[in-house]
Amino acid sequence: MYFKLSTNNVRFSKNDGASPETFFPKLVQEIPANRIAWAQTARFEGHAEEMVDEAKAALSCLKQSDQDWIFAKTAQSLYPASRTSQGAYEHEHDKEALKLNVMLGDYRTRWR
């Protein structure tokens, strides 16, 4: 089971006295980062780059290794073709997060 972390979650993490600093560490405590993948939510207006920046800022309270899993490595473990041609993981979160939306869309379609 995997958890899709979206712009929606980032924005709602600020409701009812909560904050990204209180919500996301608890989330990673309950669901390991290697089971969480970030993807943009198309319903929200805005540019993809802005949504990536918003998510990166909200998750900056997490360890870098957790951020690496959430923004890239989880999707890469589901879709090995998203690795670089040398087989190494890319750590360019913007690029990977934008690719992730397409990959997770395909994943959801196949498993309905």
N, C-alpha and C positions, 0 to 999 in steps of 0.2 A: 504494500500500500504506500502510495506517495501522496504528498501534500503539495498542492499548487499554491504558492504564495504570490498574490497579485497586488496591483496598485490598490485595489479595494481593501485588502488586509492592511496595507501600509496606512491608508487614510483612516480606517476604523480603529487602528491601534491608538489613536489620539482621543478617542471618545471616553466619556464617563470617568474622567480623572486619570485615565491610563496614559501611557506614553510609549513610544517605541522602546525606550530604555527599560521599561517594566514588562512590556508584552513579549518582545522577541527573545530575550534570554529564557523566559518561561516556556515559550514555544519550543525552543531548541532543547530545553531540558526534557520536555515531554515527547518530542518527535526529533530524532537525530537529524542533524543537518544533511546527512547523505540520503535522507528520504524527503527532502524539501527542495522544490524547484521553483524559482521565480519566473513569472511570465506576465507580460503586460495584459491588461484587461481592455478589450476594444471598446467597451461601453463608455469608458471615461474619455472625455475629450482631452486633447493635448498631444504634444509631440512625443514620440517614443523615447527620444533622448531625455526629455524632461521627466518622464516616468521612471526611466532607469536612474537618473540622478536622484529623484525622490526616494526610490527604494534603497539605493546605496547609502544615502544619508541616514535613513531610518535604521538600517541594519549595521551601521558603523559601530554600534555598541557591542557587536558580536566579535568573537575572535576572527582573525583573518582566515583561518582554515575553514570556519563555518561559513563565512561569506563566499569563499571559493566554491564550496559545495553547493550552496544555494543558487549562486549566479551562474555556475558553469558545470561543475563536475557531476552533479546529479543527472542533468540532462545528458551529459556525455556518457554516463554509465548506462543510460537507457538507449542512447543512440550513438554507438561507437563511431559511426561515420562522421560525427561532428568534431572528432579530434583532428589535430593537424596532420598533414601528410607524413610527418616524422613519427606519429603515434603519441606525441606529447600533448598534454592539455594546454590550451591557450588560457592565459589569465587576463585577457582583455575583457573585463566584465561587460562593457557596453556592447561589444560585438557579439558576445555569447548570449547575453540576455535578449538581444533582438532576434537572434536565431531561435532561441528557446520557444518563443511564442508560436512559431511555425511548427516546430517539432512537437510540442505538446498538443497543438491542434490536431495534428496527424494522429498522435497517440490516442486522444479522446475519440476520434472518429472510428478507429479500428476496434476499440474495446467497448463500444456501446451495446 
